[in-house]
Amino acid sequence: MKTKGQKWTIAVSLSLFYLFPSLLQAEWQRFRGENGAAISIHAKLPHTWTDTENIQWKLKLPGPGSSSPVISGDKVFVTAYSGYGLPSGGGGEKADLKRHLLCIDRQSGKVRWSREVDSVPEEDRYSRQLGEHGYASHTPVTDGKTIYAFFGKSGVFAYDLEGNQKWQTDVGRESGPRGWGSASSPILHGDKVIVTPSDEGLAIVALDAKTGKEVWKVESDKLENTYCTPVLAEVDAGRELIIVVPNEIWGFDPATGECTWWAQINLTRMASSSVLTRDGIVYITGGDSLAIRAGGKGDVSDSHILWTSRDRSGIPSPVLFADHLYYVTQQGDACCVDARTGKRVYREQLDVGRSGFYASLVLGGDKLYGFSRESGCFVFEVGPTFKLLAHNVFSADGSQFNSSPAIAGNQMFVRSNKYLYCIALPNQTVAKATY
C-alpha cells in the first residue's frame, strides 16, 4: 500500500518525465542545465561526503572563478582566471590577467586540453567587490559539437571539442559605473549563441553559432546591473527569450530580438537571480517574488502577473519542482514557496555564518543541494516539509564556493576557487560519447 507521500512523489516523477524528457539525459550543457531548470530527477547521488569519501576525483584548477562546470558526453568544461585579481589580495598587473577554458575527462578527472585567453587593455581594474566573483563568472555552453565561452571584454570564443578555435567575436569593451564586469552566461537557441554583455555593451546579442557574426542586437541602458542568465519560455507563438533587468521583466522574439512584452516588477538594485519557466509561466525570486504569464503584447503589468510576494532570494536562482519553488537566500535561509499562490511554505535559517550563498540550489533525485560560500553544502529533502539530511564540508579546501553545481548521470560536479570536484557513489562509470 502506497502512502500519500509516496503517491505524491511517484506522480511528480511521472509528470516531469512527460513534461521534461530532456531532464533525464546524462548531460548538463549550460548554466543550471536544461533551460536553467537545475533538475536531474533520476540522479542517484550521495547525500554525504568527505574529502575522500564519495569523491570520484578532485582536480586543482589554474585559478579561481564563479562559473559553473558543464558536461557533454565524456567531457567536462570549466573556466577560470589567473595572473591578476586573485582572492588572496589582487596583486599582479592587469596585463597579466588570463582566462582559461579546460576540457576534462569526465571519468578520470584528467585535463584533456586547456586554452588561455589574454586580457584586453580595457579590462576592469581589480576592486574588493569585483574580487567577490572575479574574472571568470560566465558559465560556458555547448551543443555537444562546439563549446562557447564568454570572457567579458575579451569577447566570445568558440572551440571544437578538441580545443581548436573556430572563431572569436568582440561584444563590447565598456565598463559600468560599478566596474564589476558582467556575469550572465551564454545560451543556445537553434543556430544562435545569445550573450548578454550587460556591462561591456549594455546589450543582448545573438551571434551565428557557426561564424560568430552578429545576427541581432538589443541595446538598452536598463541592462546596467543585469547579471542573470536568460531562459526560453514556451508560448503559443513558439518560444520567447525571457530576461529580468532592474525593475522590469522582458520577453523577446529570439529569432529577431524584438521585445514583444514587458512588465514592471519590484527589483530595484541588481538583477542577479535567473528566472524559471514552466507551462508558459515565469517565476522570479531575485527581488520581490512573482509569477507572470509569458506572452502578450506591450506592457502586461496589469494583465499577466499571477501573484507577488515579499520573499526574495537575492543572488541565488530557484528550483521549481511539482507545485513548489525552492531557493536559498543570499543571507543563508532555505525557502519553499507554493508556486500556485506565492505563499510561504517554510523559511529555515542555515548555519552559514556571514558568508551566505552565491550558488543556486540544484535538485538531484529527491534531494536539494545548496553550496554555501564558506560553510559547506547543505542537503535537504524536496517536499513541503523542511528536513535537513546532511551538512558536508571539504575540510582541506578553505576557498570559496561561488559556483552552482552541475549534475550529469549519477555524478555531481562543483568547483571552488581552488578545485573541481566530482561527487559520486563508488564505481560510477560514464558511457562512451557517441558523437
MIMI-282727 format. One line per 3 residues: their letters; for each residue x negated, y negated, z negated of N, C-alpha, C. Coordinates in steps of 0.2 Angstrom, whole numbers, m for minus. Each point is the difference from the previous one (the first is absolute). Layout:
BEGIN
A> X Y Z X Y Z X Y Z  ...
END
This chain:
BEGIN
MKT> m4 6 0 4 m6 0 m4 m6 0  1 m5 4 m4 m6 1 3 m5 m5  m5 m4 m3 3 m5 m4 1 m6 4
KGQ> 3 m5 m3 2 m7 4 m7 m3 2  m5 0 m4 m6 m3 2 m4 4 6  1 7 0 m3 4 6 4 m2 6
KWT> 7 0 0 4 m2 6 m2 m6 2  m1 m5 m4 m2 m7 2 m7 0 4  m5 4 m3 m6 0 3 0 4 7
IAV> 4 5 1 0 4 6 4 m4 5  5 m4 m2 4 m4 5 m5 m5 3  m4 m3 m5 m4 m6 2 m5 3 5
SLS> m3 5 m1 m5 3 4 2 2 7  6 3 0 3 1 7 2 m6 3  3 m5 m3 2 m6 4 m6 m4 2
LFY> m6 0 m3 m6 m3 2 m3 4 6  1 7 0 m3 4 5 4 m2 7  6 m1 0 4 m2 6 m1 m7 2
LFP> 0 m4 m5 m1 m7 1 m7 m2 2  m5 3 m3 m7 m2 1 m4 7 2  0 3 5 m4 6 1 m7 m1 0
SLL> m2 m7 2 m7 m2 1 m3 0 m7  4 0 m6 m3 0 m6 m3 7 m2  2 5 3 m3 6 m1 m7 2 3
QAE> m2 m5 5 m6 1 3 m6 0 m5  m6 3 2 m5 0 m4 m5 m6 2  2 m6 1 m4 m5 2 3 m6 m3
WQR> m4 m6 0 1 m6 m3 m3 m5 4  3 m3 5 m4 m3 5 0 m8 0  3 m3 m5 0 m7 m1 1 m1 m8
FRG> 0 m7 m1 1 m2 m7 6 3 m3  0 4 m5 6 3 m4 3 5 5  m3 3 4 3 5 4 5 m2 5
ENG> 4 5 2 5 m1 5 5 m6 m1  m1 m6 4 4 m6 m1 0 m3 m7  m6 1 m3 m1 m3 m7 4 3 m5
AAI> 3 6 1 5 3 m5 m4 3 m6  m6 2 0 m4 3 m5 3 6 m3  2 4 4 4 7 m2 m3 6 3
SIH> m2 5 m4 m1 6 3 3 6 m4  6 1 2 5 4 m5 m2 7 m1  m4 3 5 m2 7 m1 m7 1 m2
AKL> m3 m5 m2 m7 1 m3 0 3 m6  m5 5 m1 m1 3 m6 m7 m2 m3  1 m5 m5 m6 m3 m2 m1 1 m8
PHT> m6 0 m2 m1 0 m8 3 m6 m3  2 0 m6 2 m6 m3 m5 m2 m6  m5 5 m1 m5 m2 m4 m7 2 3
WTD> m5 m4 m1 m7 1 2 m5 m4 m4  m6 2 1 m6 m3 m4 m5 m2 5  m6 m1 m2 m5 m2 5 m2 7 4
TEN> 1 5 m3 m2 7 4 6 4 1  6 0 m4 5 4 1 5 m2 5  2 4 5 5 m2 5 m3 m6 5
IQW> m6 0 0 m3 m5 5 m4 4 5  3 0 7 m3 4 5 m7 m3 2  0 m6 0 m7 m3 2 1 m8 m2
KLK> m6 m3 m1 m1 m7 m2 m6 m3 5  1 m5 3 m5 m3 4 m1 m7 m2  m7 m2 m1 m2 m7 m1 1 m4 6
LPG> 3 m6 m1 1 m4 6 m5 m5 1  m1 m3 6 m5 m5 0 1 m7 m3  6 m1 m3 2 m6 m3 7 0 m2
PGS> 2 m5 m3 7 0 m3 5 m2 6  7 0 m2 5 m2 4 7 2 m3  5 m4 2 7 1 m2 4 4 5
SSP> m3 1 6 4 4 5 1 7 m2  5 3 3 2 7 m2 m3 5 6  m1 6 m2 m2 5 5 6 2 4
VIS> m2 2 6 5 3 5 m2 7 2  4 4 2 m1 7 2 3 2 6  m4 3 5 3 3 6 m4 6 1
GDK> 4 6 1 m4 6 1 m5 2 m5  m6 1 2 m5 2 m5 m4 m6 m2  2 m6 1 m4 m6 m1 3 m5 m5
VFV> m4 m3 m4 2 m5 m4 m4 m6 1  4 m6 1 m3 m6 2 1 m5 m6  m6 m4 m2 1 m5 m5 m5 m6 2
TAY> 1 m6 m3 m4 m5 2 m3 m2 m7  m6 m4 0 m3 m3 m5 m4 m6 2  m3 m4 m5 m5 m5 2 m6 0 m4
SGY> m5 m3 2 m6 0 m4 m4 m7 2  m5 m1 m4 m5 m6 2 2 m6 m4  6 m1 m2 2 m7 m2 7 1 m4
GLP> 1 m5 m5 6 0 m3 2 6 m4  m5 4 m3 1 6 m3 3 m1 m7  4 4 m3 3 m1 m6 m5 m1 m6
SGG> m6 2 1 m5 0 m5 m2 m8 m1  3 m4 4 m2 m7 m1 m1 m4 6  2 2 6 m1 m4 6 m7 2 3
GGE> m4 m5 m1 m7 1 2 m1 1 8  m6 0 2 m1 0 7 1 m6 4  m1 1 7 2 m6 4 6 2 4
KAD> 4 m5 2 6 2 4 m2 3 6  m5 m2 3 m2 3 7 m2 8 m1  m1 2 m6 m1 7 m1 6 5 m1
LKR> 6 m4 0 6 4 m1 1 5 6  1 6 m1 2 5 5 6 4 m2  4 2 5 6 4 m1 m2 7 2
HLL> 3 5 m3 m2 7 2 7 4 2  0 4 5 5 5 1 m3 6 0  3 5 m4 m3 7 m1 5 5 2
CID> m3 5 4 4 6 1 m2 5 m4  4 4 m4 m2 5 m4 3 6 1  m4 6 m1 3 6 1 5 2 m5
RQS> 6 1 1 5 1 m5 m1 6 m5  m3 5 3 m1 6 m4 m6 m1 m5  m5 m2 3 m7 0 m4 m1 m7 m3
GKV> 3 m5 2 m2 m7 m3 m6 m3 3  m3 3 5 m6 m2 3 1 m6 6  m4 m5 0 1 m5 5 m2 3 7
RWS> 5 m1 5 m1 2 6 m4 m5 4  3 m6 m1 m3 m6 3 2 m6 m3  m4 m6 0 1 m6 m3 m2 m6 5
REV> 4 m5 0 m1 m6 4 0 m6 m4  m5 m4 2 0 m7 m4 2 m5 5  3 m5 m3 2 m6 3 m3 m6 m3
DSV> m3 m5 3 m3 m6 m3 5 m5 m1  m2 m4 m5 5 m6 m1 m1 m5 5  4 m5 0 0 m6 4 m2 m6 m4
PEE> m3 m6 3 m1 m6 m5 5 m3 m3  7 1 2 5 m3 m3 3 4 m6  m3 5 m2 2 5 m5 1 m4 m6
DRY> 6 1 m4 1 m3 m7 m6 1 m4  m1 m5 m4 m5 0 m5 2 4 m6  m4 4 m4 2 4 m5 2 m5 m6
SRQ> 6 2 m3 3 m3 m6 2 5 m5  1 m2 m6 2 5 m5 7 4 3  5 m5 2 6 3 2 0 4 6
LGE> m4 m2 5 m1 5 6 m3 6 m2  m5 0 m5 m3 6 m2 5 5 m3  6 m2 m2 5 4 m3 2 6 5
HGY> m1 m2 6 2 5 5 m5 1 5  m5 m5 1 m6 1 4 2 m1 8  m5 3 4 0 m1 7 2 6 4
ASH> 3 5 m3 2 5 4 7 2 m3  5 m4 2 7 1 m3 5 3 4  m2 0 7 5 3 5 m1 7 1
TPV> 5 4 m1 0 7 1 0 1 8  m4 5 3 0 1 7 6 4 2  1 1 6 6 4 3 m2 4 6
TDG> 3 6 0 m2 4 6 6 4 3  m1 1 6 5 4 4 m2 7 1  m6 2 m3 m3 7 1 m4 0 6
KTI> m1 m5 3 m5 m1 6 m5 m5 m1  3 m6 m3 m4 m6 m1 1 m2 m7  m5 m3 m3 0 m3 m6 m1 m8 1
YAF> 5 m3 m3 0 m8 0 m1 m3 m7  m5 m4 0 m2 m3 m6 0 m8 1  3 m3 m5 0 m8 0 m5 m2 m6
FGK> m5 m4 3 m5 m3 m5 0 m7 0  6 m3 m1 1 m7 m1 m3 m4 5  m4 m5 m1 m3 m5 5 m4 4 5
SGV> m3 6 m2 m4 3 5 5 4 5  6 0 m1 5 2 5 2 7 m1  4 3 5 3 6 1 m5 5 4
FAY> m1 6 m2 m4 5 3 3 6 1  m1 3 6 3 7 2 m6 4 1  0 6 m3 m5 5 2 4 7 1
DLE> m3 4 4 2 7 1 m2 4 m6  3 6 0 m1 4 m7 m8 2 0  m4 m1 5 m7 2 m1 m4 m6 m2
GNQ> 3 m6 m1 m3 m6 m2 m2 m5 6  2 2 6 m2 m5 6 5 m6 0  m3 m6 0 4 m6 0 3 0 7
KWQ> 7 m2 0 4 0 6 1 m8 1  1 m4 m5 1 m7 1 0 m4 m6  m1 m6 0 0 m5 m6 4 m6 2
TDV> 4 m3 m4 4 m6 2 0 m4 m6  m2 m7 1 1 m5 m5 7 m2 m1  2 m1 m6 7 m2 m1 1 m6 m5
GRE> m6 m4 0 0 m6 m4 m6 0 m5  m3 m6 m1 m5 m1 m5 1 m6 m5  6 m2 m1 2 m5 m4 0 3 m7
SGP> 1 m5 m5 0 2 m7 6 m4 m3  4 3 m4 5 m3 m4 m3 m4 m6  4 m5 m3 m3 m4 m6 m2 4 m5
RGW> 2 6 m1 m2 5 m6 m7 3 2  m1 1 6 m6 3 2 m1 8 m2  6 3 0 0 7 m2 0 5 6
GSA> 0 m2 6 1 5 5 7 3 0  1 4 5 6 3 1 0 8 m3  5 3 0 0 7 m3 5 4 4
SSP> 5 m2 4 5 4 3 m4 5 5  3 6 0 m3 5 4 3 1 7  m4 2 5 3 1 7 5 6 0
ILH> 5 m1 4 4 6 1 1 1 8  2 6 2 1 2 7 8 0 1  1 m3 6 7 1 3 m1 1 7
GDK> 2 7 2 m1 1 8 m7 m1 2  m1 m4 5 m6 m1 3 m4 m7 m3  3 m2 m6 m3 m6 m3 m3 1 m7
VIV> m5 m4 m1 m3 m1 m7 3 m6 m3  3 0 m5 3 m7 m3 m4 m1 m6  m3 m6 0 m4 m3 m6 3 m6 m2
TPS> m2 m2 m6 2 m6 m3 m6 m4 m3  m3 m4 4 m6 m4 m2 3 m6 m4  3 1 m5 4 m6 m3 m5 m6 m3
DEG> m5 2 m2 m5 m5 m2 m5 m2 6  m1 4 4 m5 m1 5 3 m4 6  7 1 1 3 m3 6 7 m2 m1
LAI> 3 0 m7 7 m1 m1 4 3 5  m1 7 1 4 3 6 1 7 m1  5 3 4 1 7 1 m2 1 7
VAL> m4 5 2 m2 1 6 1 7 2  2 1 6 1 7 3 m6 1 6  m4 5 m1 m5 1 5 2 7 4
DAK> m2 0 6 0 6 4 m5 5 m3  3 6 m2 m4 5 m4 m6 3 5  1 0 6 m5 2 5 m6 m5 1
TGK> 2 m6 0 m5 m5 3 m2 m5 m6  5 m1 m5 m1 m6 m5 2 m6 3  3 m1 6 2 m6 2 7 m2 m3
EVW> 1 m7 m1 5 m2 m4 7 1 4  5 3 m3 6 0 4 5 m5 m2  1 m1 m7 3 m6 m2 m3 m3 m7
KVE> 2 m6 m1 m2 m3 m7 5 m5 m2  1 1 m7 4 m4 m4 m4 m4 m5  1 m7 1 m4 m4 m5 5 m4 m4
SDK> m2 m1 m7 4 m3 m4 m4 m2 m7  1 m6 m2 m3 m2 m6 3 3 m6  6 3 1 3 4 m6 m4 7 m1
LEN> m4 2 4 m4 6 m1 m6 m1 m5  m1 m6 m2 m5 m1 m5 2 3 m7  m5 3 m3 1 4 m6 5 7 1
TYC> m1 2 6 4 7 2 m6 5 0  1 5 m4 m5 5 0 3 7 1  6 1 1 4 6 0 m1 3 7
TPV> 2 6 1 0 4 6 7 1 3  1 m2 6 7 1 3 2 7 1  7 1 0 2 7 2 5 m1 6
LAE> 2 6 2 5 0 6 7 3 m3  5 m4 1 7 2 m2 4 3 6  4 5 m1 4 3 5 7 m4 m1
VDA> 2 m3 6 6 m4 1 3 3 6  7 m3 1 3 3 6 m3 m2 7  m4 m6 0 m3 m2 6 m7 4 1
GRE> m2 4 m5 m6 4 1 m4 m1 m7  m6 m3 1 m4 m2 m6 m2 m7 m1  0 m2 m6 m2 m7 m1 m7 0 m5
LII> m4 m5 1 m6 m1 m4 2 m5 m6  m1 3 m6 2 m4 m6 m6 m2 m4  0 m6 m2 m5 m3 m4 2 m5 m5
VVP> m3 0 m6 2 m5 m5 m5 m6 0  2 m6 0 m5 m6 m1 3 m3 m6  m4 m5 m3 3 m4 m6 7 m3 2
NEI> 5 2 m4 6 m3 0 5 3 6  m3 4 4 4 3 5 m1 7 2  4 3 3 m1 7 4 2 m1 7
WGF> m4 3 5 1 m1 7 1 6 3  4 0 6 1 6 4 m2 m2 7  m4 4 3 m3 m1 7 2 6 5
DPA> 0 m2 6 0 5 5 m7 2 1  m2 6 m1 m7 2 0 m3 0 7  5 0 5 m3 0 7 m2 m6 3
TGE> 3 m6 m3 m1 m7 3 m2 m4 m6  1 1 m6 m2 m5 m5 5 m5 m2  6 1 3 5 m5 m1 3 1 m7
CTW> 1 m5 m4 3 0 m7 7 0 1  4 5 m1 7 1 1 4 m2 m6  m3 1 m6 4 m2 m6 m5 m2 m6
WAQ> 3 m3 m5 m4 m2 m6 5 m1 m6  m3 0 m6 4 m1 m6 m4 m3 m5  3 m5 m4 m3 m3 m6 m1 5 m6
INL> m5 1 m3 m1 4 m6 m4 m4 m5  0 3 m6 m3 m4 m6 m7 4 m1  m5 m3 4 m7 3 0 m4 m6 1
TRM> m2 m4 m5 m3 m7 1 m7 0 1  m4 4 m2 m7 m1 0 m4 4 6  0 7 m1 m4 4 5 5 6 1
ASS> m1 2 7 4 6 2 m5 6 0  m1 4 m5 m5 5 0 3 7 0  6 1 m2 3 7 0 3 1 6
SVL> m1 6 3 3 1 7 7 3 m1  4 m1 4 7 2 0 1 7 2  6 3 m2 2 7 2 6 m1 4
TRD> 1 5 4 7 0 4 2 7 1  7 1 0 3 6 1 7 m1 2  3 4 5 7 m1 2 2 m7 2
GIV> m5 m4 2 2 m7 2 0 m5 m5  m2 2 m6 m1 m4 m6 m7 m1 m2  m2 m6 m2 m6 m2 m2 m1 m2 m7
YIT> m5 3 m4 0 m1 m7 m6 m4 m1  0 m5 m5 m5 m5 m1 m1 0 m8  m6 1 m3 m1 m1 m7 m6 m5 m2
GGD> m3 m3 5 m6 m4 m2 2 m6 m3  6 m4 2 2 m5 m4 7 2 m4  5 m4 0 6 3 m3 2 6 5
SLA> 2 6 m3 1 6 4 7 m2 4  0 3 6 7 0 4 0 5 5  6 2 2 1 4 6 4 m4 5
IRA> m2 1 6 3 m4 6 1 4 6  6 0 3 1 3 6 m5 m3 6  m3 5 4 m4 m3 5 5 m1 6
GGK> m3 m4 5 4 m1 6 4 m7 m1  4 m2 5 3 m7 m1 m4 m5 5  3 m6 m1 m3 m5 4 0 m7 m4
GDV> m6 m3 1 m1 m6 m4 0 1 m7  2 m5 m4 0 0 m7 5 5 m3  m2 5 m3 5 5 m3 0 0 m8
SDS> m2 m6 m3 m1 0 m7 7 1 m4  5 m2 3 7 0 m3 4 6 2  m3 4 5 4 5 3 m3 7 m1
HIL> m6 1 m1 m3 6 0 m3 3 m6  m1 m5 m5 m3 2 m6 5 4 m4  m2 6 m3 4 5 m3 0 m1 m7
WTS> m6 m1 m3 0 m1 m7 m7 m3 m2  0 m4 m5 m7 m3 m3 m1 2 m7  m6 m1 m2 m2 2 m7 m6 m4 m2
RDR> 0 m2 m6 m6 m4 m3 m6 4 m1  1 7 0 m6 5 m1 m5 m1 6  m6 1 m1 m5 m1 6 m6 4 m2
SGI> m4 1 6 m6 4 m1 m6 m4 1  0 m6 3 m6 m3 1 m4 2 6  m6 3 m1 m4 2 6 2 7 2
PSP> 1 5 m4 1 7 2 7 1 4  0 4 5 6 2 4 4 5 m3  6 1 1 4 5 m3 1 7 4
VLF> 3 5 m3 2 6 3 7 1 0  3 2 5 8 1 0 1 8 1  3 3 m5 1 7 0 7 1 m2
ADH> 4 3 4 7 1 m2 4 m7 m1  3 m1 m5 3 m6 m1 m4 m5 m5  m6 1 m1 m4 m4 m5 m6 m3 3
LYY> m2 m6 m2 m6 m3 2 m4 1 m6  m7 1 1 m5 1 m5 m6 m5 2  m2 m3 m5 m6 m4 1 m4 m1 m7
VTQ> m6 m2 0 m4 m2 m5 m1 m8 1  0 m3 m6 m1 m7 1 m7 m2 m1  m2 m6 3 m7 m2 m1 m2 m1 m7
QGD> 5 m1 m5 m2 0 m7 m1 6 m3  3 6 3 m1 6 m3 6 4 m3  6 m2 3 6 4 m2 2 5 6
ACC> 3 5 m2 3 5 5 8 m1 0  2 m1 6 7 m2 1 4 4 4  7 1 m1 4 3 4 7 m4 1
VDA> 2 m1 6 6 m4 1 5 4 5  6 m1 m2 5 4 5 0 m4 6  m2 4 6 0 m3 6 7 m3 3
RTG> 5 3 m3 7 m2 3 2 m6 m3  m2 m2 m6 3 m6 m4 m6 m5 m2  m6 2 0 m5 m4 m3 m1 0 m8
KRV> 4 4 m3 0 0 m7 m6 4 m3  m3 m3 m5 m5 4 m3 2 6 m3  m4 6 1 1 6 m3 m5 1 m6
YRE> m6 m2 1 m5 0 m5 m6 m5 1  m3 m2 m5 m6 m4 1 m4 2 m6  m6 3 1 m4 3 m6 m7 m3 1
QLD> m3 m2 m6 m7 m3 0 m5 6 0  m5 m1 5 m5 5 0 m6 m3 m3  m5 4 m3 m5 m2 m4 m6 m1 5
VGR> 0 m6 3 m5 m2 5 m4 m6 m2  1 m3 m6 m3 m5 m2 2 m7 4  m5 m4 1 1 m6 4 m1 1 7
SGF> m3 6 3 m1 0 7 5 1 4  6 4 m2 6 1 4 m2 4 6  5 m1 5 m1 4 6 0 m5 6
YAS> m5 2 5 1 m3 7 2 6 5  m2 6 m2 3 6 5 7 1 m1  3 3 5 7 2 0 1 7 m2
LVL> 6 2 m2 2 7 m2 0 4 7  m1 6 m1 1 5 6 4 6 m4  4 3 4 4 6 m2 m3 6 3
GGD> m2 5 m4 m3 6 3 4 6 m3  4 3 4 5 5 m3 5 m3 m4  1 2 m7 5 m4 m4 m4 m4 m5
KLY> m6 m2 1 m3 m5 m4 m3 m6 3  0 m5 m4 m2 m7 2 m7 m1 m3  m5 m3 4 m7 m1 m2 m1 m7 0
GFS> m2 m3 m5 m2 m7 0 m7 m1 m3  m4 m3 4 m7 m1 m2 m1 m7 m2  m1 m1 m7 m2 m7 m2 m7 m2 2
RES> m1 m7 m1 m6 m2 2 m6 3 m4  1 0 m7 m6 2 m4 2 5 m6  6 2 0 3 5 m5 2 6 2
GCF> m2 3 6 2 6 2 6 1 4  2 6 1 6 2 4 6 2 m4  6 m2 1 5 2 m4 5 4 4
VFE> 2 6 m2 4 4 4 6 1 m4  6 m1 4 6 1 m4 5 3 5  6 3 m3 5 3 4 4 m5 4
VGP> 2 3 6 5 m4 4 7 1 m3  4 m4 0 7 1 m3 2 m6 m5  6 m1 m2 2 m6 m3 m2 0 m8
TFK> m3 5 m2 m3 0 m7 m7 0 0  m3 m5 m3 m7 0 0 m4 5 m4  m4 4 3 m4 5 m4 m7 0 3
LLA> m5 m3 m5 m7 0 2 m3 7 m1  m3 3 6 m3 7 0 m7 0 m2  m4 m5 2 m7 0 m1 m3 m7 1
HNV> m5 m1 m3 m4 m6 1 m8 2 1  m2 m1 6 m6 3 2 m5 m6 1  m6 1 m2 m6 m4 0 m6 3 3
FSA> m3 m3 5 m7 2 2 m5 m4 m5  m3 4 m5 m4 m3 m5 m7 m2 3  m2 3 5 m6 m2 3 0 m6 5
DGS> 6 m2 1 1 m6 5 3 m6 m3  m4 m5 m2 3 m6 m3 2 m5 4  0 1 7 2 m5 5 7 m1 0
QFN> 2 m5 4 8 m1 1 3 4 5  6 2 m1 4 4 5 5 m5 2  m1 m3 6 5 m5 3 4 3 6
SSP> m2 6 2 3 3 6 6 4 m2  5 0 5 5 5 m1 m2 7 3  2 5 m4 m3 7 3 4 2 6
AIA> m3 5 3 3 3 6 1 8 m1  6 2 2 1 8 0 1 3 6  m4 5 1 1 4 7 0 7 m2
GNQ> 5 4 2 0 7 m2 0 1 m8  m4 4 m2 m1 0 m8 m6 m3 m3  m2 m5 3 m5 m4 m2 2 m8 m1
MFV> m3 m3 m5 1 m7 m1 m7 m3 0  m1 m6 4 m6 m3 1 1 m7 m3  m5 m2 m5 0 m7 m3 m7 m2 0
RSN> m1 m7 1 m6 m3 0 m1 m5 m6  m5 0 m3 m2 m5 m5 m5 m5 4  m3 m5 m4 m5 m4 3 m7 4 0
KYL> 0 6 m2 m6 4 1 1 6 4  5 4 m1 1 6 3 6 1 3  0 5 5 7 3 3 0 7 m3
YCI> 6 2 m3 2 6 m3 5 4 4  m1 6 0 5 5 3 3 4 m6  6 m1 m2 3 3 m6 5 6 3
ALP> m2 6 m3 4 5 3 0 6 m5  5 5 0 m1 6 m3 m5 4 3  m3 5 m3 m6 4 3 2 4 6
NQT> m5 0 5 1 4 6 5 m2 5  0 m7 0 4 m3 5 m4 m1 7  3 3 5 m4 m1 7 4 m4 5
VAK> m3 m2 5 3 m4 5 0 3 7  5 0 3 1 3 6 m4 m4 5  m3 4 5 m4 m3 5 4 m5 4
ATY> m3 m6 2 4 m5 4 1 3 7  6 m2 3 2 3 6 m1 m5 6  m3 m6 m1 0 m5 5 m8 m2 1
END
